């Protein structure tokens, strides 16, 4: 097998570099979805490469070893045995991480749904910490927003309206699915963790923009985000919280939306082109690796 089988394992690092330039995208909703899809595809191809490498261990089966000794010509050695063993171990590790990630996500959703029954899509929890969380649909129940009494006491009327609009935007755009794709990709390939962080920031920025359009004042949304952050409220695990990731960058995007827009446009286009190129090369390399594997398998069988 050629070097093509190793490329999908390493190229996601370049996708992570390109993703950092996309965090300030002017269209955060579209960018988050595109980046999550790219990460998921890159992770799928890299996992497939691990599977191809691990499958080469089959040449150690007694029936294939007997065929190798009886062959009239040397059969091709796919990859060194130590590489195949390492790939098999990595594949098991990836499987365990993905299962653990799925279980954790389900447990968080189950806990949020067990917090109480919402009324008109809103549930107020009697907790002092300022939190607001978009709870996805589940257990035969539509999605709803969970807020704490501490958050209601902290914010004024317009700020509360901004937070509710923010959380409803998460539900309407199904941001939990976008984030799930990115975090699952990062679980499969740790090189994609920076991509998952950028996707989490972009969905928050998308919800911020929707909230700003709803209340008609970008500074109100920025003020609400800053208040929750300064109050020290810790983000609930798995929650799409209004005071969540990269608060400073979100506030800057709300208060200075036009700053550096023309200068950033070229950087954004270059980063998107680089991301698309990385994914395309990953897919091409994965296809070439699969073809190599089939050719080696035919020689042995």
N, C-alpha and C positions, 0 to 999 in steps of 0.2 A: 504494500500500500504506500502511496505517495504522501508528500507533506500536506496535501489537501485535507487529509483527515484531521490534522492538528489545527488548521487555521480557524475553524468555527469555535474552538475552545479559547482562542486568544483575541480574536477580532472584537468581541464585545467590549474590550477595554477601550477601543477607539470610539465605540458608540457612547460610552460613559463620558469621554472627553467632549464629544460633540453635544451631549445633552446639557452640559453646564452652560453652554452659550444660548440654550433655548429657554432657560429659566425666566428670562425677561421678555419672552415673546409677547407681541401685541395681541395675539389671538390665543390666549391660554387654553381655552376649551379644546379647540381643534388640535393644538400642539400636544396637549396631554394625551389625547386619544391616539394620535399618530405615533408618539413616542412609546406609549404602552404597547401598541401593536408591534412596533419594531423590536422592542425588548422581548416580547413573547415569542416572536419568530426566531430571533437570534438564540434565545434559550432553547427552543425546540431543536434547532439545528445542532447546537453544541451538545445537547443531550443525545441526539442521534449519533454524533461522532463518538461519544463515549461508548454507546451501545455497539457500534461497529468494531471499535478497538477491543471491547470485552469479548465479543463473539469470536475473535480470533483464538481465544483459548480452546475452542472446540477442536483445533488441530492436535491437541494432546489426548483426545479420546483414543482408546485402544484400537478401535476399528480404523481410524484415520492414521494412526501411527503405523499400523500394519500396512496400509496402502502406501505410505511414504517409503517404507523399506522395500516394498515390492515394485515400486515405480521404476520404469526404464530410464527416467531422466529426473533430475532434481526438481522437486516441487517447490514453488515459491514460498518463502517464509514471510507471512503478512507483516508482522511487527515483532520486535523482541518480546520474549515472554514476560519480562518484568514490566514492560509498558502495558501489555494486556492485563496483567494483574492489577496494576495501579488504576487502569481505567475501570475495571470491574469494581474495585473498592470505591472509587469516586462515584460510580453509578449507584451503588448501594447508599452512599452518603447523601447523594442528591435525592433519592427516593425517600429516605428518612426525613430530610429537611422539608420536602414538599408535603409529606403526610403530617408532620408536626405543624407546619404553617396552616394547613387546611383545618386541623383540629382546633388550633388556637382561634382562627377566624370564626369558626362555628361556635366555640365556647363564648367568645365576646358577644356575638350576635344573640346567643341564647340568654346571656346575662342581661343584655340591654332590653330584650323583649320581656324578661321576667320582672323588670323594674316596676311595672304597673300597666294599667289599661289607659291609653290616651283618650282624650275627648276632643273631637274636632281636629284630630291630627296633632295634638299637643299634650305632652305629659310633663307636669312640674314635679320634680323630686325635691323633697325637703332636706337638702344638703347645703352646707355653708359655702362650699367651694364653688366658684363661678365657672360653670360648664354649660355648653350647648352642643348637642350631638344629633346628627341625622341618623336615625335608626332605620335601616333598610326593611322592606317588607319581609315577613316571615311568620310561620306558625298560623297561617290563615288570616293574617292581619296586614293591612296596608302599612306602608312606611309612615313614620311620624317623627316629630322633633321632640327631643327630651331636653329640658332646661332645668337648672337648679334654682332653688330659692335665692341662693347667694348671687347668682347672675342677675336675677330680677331686681334685687336690692341695689346692685352695683350700678346698673345702667339706667338712663332716663328713658322716656317713652320712645323717642325717635331712635335711640341706640338699640333698644329692644326690638323695634321693628326691623332694623337693619340686620340684627343677628338672626331673627326668624327668617327673613328673606334669604340670607346666606345659607341657612340649613335647608330650606325648601329647595334652593337651587341644587344642592347636593342630591336631594332625592329626585328632582325632576330630570337631571342629567345622568342619573345612575352613576355617580362618581365612585361609589363603592366597587363597582365592577372594573372601572378603569384602574383604580388603585390595586385591586386584586390581581389583575393581569400583570402589572409591573412588579408587585411584590412576589408573586409566584415565579416570575422570570428571575428575580434576584435570588430566590431560594434555590433555583436550579443552577444558576451560574453567579457566584459571588461578585464577579467583575461588573455585574449589572446593578449593584446596589446604588451607585450614584444616580443611575437612571431612575430607579424607583423613588429616590428622594426628590428628584426634579419633578416627576409626575405628581407626587404628593403636593409639592408647592404649587404646581400649575392648576390643579383642581381647586385648591384654596383660592388662588387668584381669580379663577373663573367664577367661583361663587361670590367673591368680593365684588366683581364687576356687575354681576346680576343684582346683588344687594344695593349697589350704588345707583343702578338704573331704577330700582324699585322705589327707594326713598328719595331719589332725586338730589342726593348730596354725598359726594365722595368723601368729604371730610368727616361726616357723621360715621360712616363705616370705618374709616381709619381710626377715629377716636374710640369706637367700641372695641375694635381689635386691640388697640393699645391698652385700654383699661383692663381688659381681661388678662392680657399678658402681664401687666404691672401688678395685678392682684395676686400673681403667683399661682394661678390655677394650673394644676398639672393636667395635661391632656389625657383623657381616658383612653385606655388601650383599645386600639381599633376604631376609635371614634373619629368622625370627620368634624373636628371641633373648630369653632370660629376663632379661637385664640391659638391655633395650632402652629404649624411649621413656618419657620423663617418670617417671623412677625415684622422685622425691620424691612425686609425686602417687599413684603406685601403693603406695608404702610407707604413706602416710597412709591410703589406702583400706583397707589391710589391718589397720593398727593402731588406727584410729579409725573403724570402719565405721558407727557410729551417730551420729557427730558431725554435727549439723545436718541429720539425715535429714528431720525434719518440716518444717523451714524450706525445705529443698531440694525437697521434693515438689511444692509449688506452682510453683516455678521450672521444674522438670522438665516438668510438664504443659504449662505455657505455652510452653516451648521446643519440645516435640513438636507442639503445635497450630500454632505459628508455622511449623515446618518443613513440616508437611502443607499449610498454607495457601500457602506459597511454591511448593511443587511443583504444587499445584492451579492456581494462577494461571499458572505457567509453561506447563502443559499447555493451559489455556484460551486463553492468548495465542498459543501455537504453532498451535492449531487455527484461531483467527481469522485468523492470518497466512496459513495455507495456503488458507483460503477466499478471502481477498483476492487471493492470487496466482492462484487459479483464475479469479476474476472478471476480473482484468486479462488473463490469457491468452486467455480467451474473447473479450474485446473486440478483441484483436489478431488472433486466428486466425479 
